[in-house]
Amino acid sequence: METPKIFESEYRFCLILWEHEPINSTHLVELCKEQLGWKRTTTYTIIKRLGERGILKNKNGLVTALVSRDE
């Protein structure tokens, strides 16, 4: 399977995710606000997009990566 492509902003998001996963989506929103300056809606949009592309999984508010940092 080919590794999905991600954009720079998505990569910065993934760096936070990889460091803290599995992570509650609410806590992830707080980290993105602190480290990236993102609003809550921006973070949830990225979670949704990356979930649709098979890069992460958001189940019951617990976010985990499906693609490793090395991939």
N, C-alpha and C positions, 0 to 999 in steps of 0.2 A: 504494500500500500504506500502511495506517495504521501510524504509529509505535507500537510496543508501549509500554504504560505500565510504569513501574518505581516501586518503593517507595523511600522515603528512604534506607534502608540499602543498597539496590541501587545507588542513585545515587552514594552515597559510594564504593562499590566501583568503579563505573564511572569515577569521577574518577581513581582510582589507575590503572585499566586504560588509560584514554585517555592519561595522561601517560607511561606506560612501554611501551605496546604496540609491536610484538608482544613478549610477555613469557612466559618459562617459568613454568609453573604453580607450581613450587616457590618461585621468587623472588616470585611474586605472593602466595603464602601468607605469606612472611616480611614483605612490605610491609603486608599486611592485619593481621598480628599487631602490628606496630609502630605503625601509624597508626590502626587501628580497634579494637585489642584483641581481635581474633577468634582463635578456635582454628582449627587446620588443617581440622577437619571442617566448620566453618561456611563457610569460604572455598570448599571443594570443593562444598558443597551449593549455594552461590550460583552457582558456575561451571556446575554441572549445570542448575539452574533457568533461568538466563539463556540457556544453550545451547539448551534445549528450547523457549524462547520466541523464538528467532531473534535474540537481542540480541548474542550473542558466539559465537565458534567456538573450540573446544578440540580441536586436532588434534595428536596425538602430544605432548601436554604443552605446546604453544605456543598461548597464548591471544591472540586478536585480536577486536576489536569489529567487529560487523556493522552497528551503528548508530553514527553519528557523534555527537559532543558537541552539535552544532548541531541535530540532529534531536530 
